[in-house]
Amino acid sequence: MPVVLVVCVALVDPDGRVLLARRPEGKPMAGLWEFPGGKVDPGETPEAALIRELKEELAIDVAESCLAPFTFASHSYERFHLLMPLYVCRVWQGTVTALEGQQLAWVRPQKMGDYPMPAADKPLVAMLRDLV
């Protein structure tokens, strides 16, 4: 089974809310909420991939020094195994804007469990609740 490396981030605003993005129609797992991020391209570091994805998906600029490694998910799906580092970021430049048609929500950590998420993301929620 192939291992797929995907990187994601918990963007935390000054009020302690975390940004979740809803996967748009037409994508796998459409309608589920997830942490922003995406696949790491060959030869790319997880941090560089996350900086690129945040610019492409949310129109924000993030410095690598503002990405704090937090934890990771390791989850087997039917056709691949997902390895997903999760970073925490509290500082970025620009206004968070949905550039790919995704719905966005700033959510209090205690309420993240109310949002349906992919199986790999769910264990990260409890850890984030303890941090934020």
N, C-alpha and C positions, 0 to 999 in steps of 0.2 A: 504494500500500500504506500503510495507516495506521501511524503511529508510536505505540507504547504506551510510556508512561513508568512504570517500576516502580522502586522504591527498595529496597535491601537493606542489611543490616549484618552485619559479622563481629563477633559478640560474643566477646570474648576474656576468659577467666577468669584468675585469678591464676596458674594452672599453665601458661598459654600455650596452652590448648586453645580451639578455635573451635566455636561451636554450629552444628550443621546440623539442619534440620528435614526430615522425609520427607513428601512430599505425600500426603495421605490419598486413599483410594479415592473415586472419583466426581468428582475434580478432574482437569483436564487434566494430563498428565504425572505421573499418580499413581504412587507408588512411588519416584520420583526424589528425591534429597536436594538441598536448596538452602539458601541463606542466608535467614534470616527477613526479612520485609518484605512489600511489596505495592504495589498500584497507587496512583498519586498522583491524588487527586480534582481536578476542575477548581477552580482558585483556591487550591489548597493548595500549599505549598512542599514540596520533597522531605523536608526535616527534619521538618516537621509531620506529613507522612504516615507517616514512619518511627516517630515517637513514638506516633502513634495506633495503627499496626499492632502495635507491640511490646506496647502495653497490651492490645489486643484479643486477640492471639494467644498472648502469653507471660506476661501479668499482671505486667509490669515497667514501672517508670517510668524514663524516660531524659530527662535535660536536654539541650537543644539544644547546649549548650557541650561536652557529652561525646561528640558525634558528630563524628568527624574524617573529612572527605572523603578517600578513598583513591584510587580509580580508577573506571572505568566499563566496562560491556560494551555493545557495539553489535552486534546479531545479527538477521539476517533469518530469520524462520520462514515457513512456507508462506503464512499469511494476514495477517501483520503484521510490522513491524520493531520490535524491542525495544531501548529505550535504558534502561540500568539503572545508575545511580550506586551505588557500593558505599562505605559508610562503615565505619569501625572504631570500636568502642566498648568501653572497658574498665571503665566505671563505670556502675552502674544501681542502682535501689532495688527491693527485692522479690526473691522467689524465682522463677526461671524455671520456669513451669508450662505444659504443653501444654493450651490451652483449646479447641482446635479438632480434637481427636482425632489430631493429628499425632504421630508418633514423633520424639523428640529424641535427639541424640547429641553429646556433647562430644568433639571429635576433635583429635588432634595434627595440626598442619599437614602434616607429612610423610605422614600417613595419609589425608588428604582425597581423594587420587586413587583410593583403594579404594572410594569411595562413588559409585554411578552418579548423575550429575547432568544437568540440562538443558544443552544445548549452550552456551547463553549463560553459564552459571556456570563451566564448565571452565577458560577462560583466567584467571579470577580466582584460581584455586587456586595456581598457580605464583607469582603476585605476592604472595599472602598468605604463602606459605612463606618468601619472602625477608624479609618484614616481621616476622613473629612468630618 
